[in-house]
Amino acid sequence: MDDPERIEGSVEKEKRAIEDTAGKVTDDKNLVDEVRSRTTSRHIVFWSYVLAFFFTAGILVLRHLG
């Protein structure tokens, strides 16, 4: 991963952590829910790519063996 991408990812992660903490401190349920929603959607996208990779790799292995 390139350095700018890694830095941008770190900044986004810290931003979410600050927003989550601010929402908890101020008891702002909407802010906390929004941060969790964005985090969950990022996890879903990440794991869908991982599953697609392994599914594709499995198909390629089966083609090679068959």
N, C-alpha and C positions, 0 to 999 in steps of 0.2 A: 504494500500500500504506500502511496506517495505521502510525503511529509505533510503537505497542505490538507490532504484528506484526513489524515490521522489527527491533525490539530483541530480541524473543523468538527470531527466526531467527538473529540474530547470537550470542545467548547459546548456543543449541543448537550452532551451528557451532564456537564456541570450546570448548564442553564436549567435543565429539567430538575436537577437536584435542588437548585435554589428556589425554583418555582414551587416545587413540592413542599419544601420546608416553609416557604412563605405562606402557602395555603394552609398548612397545618397550624402555624403560629397564629394566623389571623382567623382560623376556623372557617376558611373560605372553601366550602365543599365543591363549588364549581371549578375552582382552579385546580384542586387536587384531582378531581375526576378528569379534567382536561389533560393534565400531565400524564395520568395513568393511561388514558385512552391513546395518547400519542405513543407512549412507551409500548403498549400492547400491540398497536398496529405495526410498529417497527419490528417487534419480535415475530409477528405473523409473517411479515415480508421476508425477514431473514430465514426463518425456518422453512418457508415455502421454497426459497432458492436452494436450501440444503437438501430438501426432499427431492426437488427436481433434478439436482445434480446426481444424487444416488440412484434415482429411478433411471436416468439416462445412462449412467455407468452400468447399471444392472442389465439394461437392454443390450448395450454394447458387448458385455461379457457373454450374455446368452447367445448373441449372434456369432461371436467368435467361437464359442464351444460347439454350437450346433451346426 
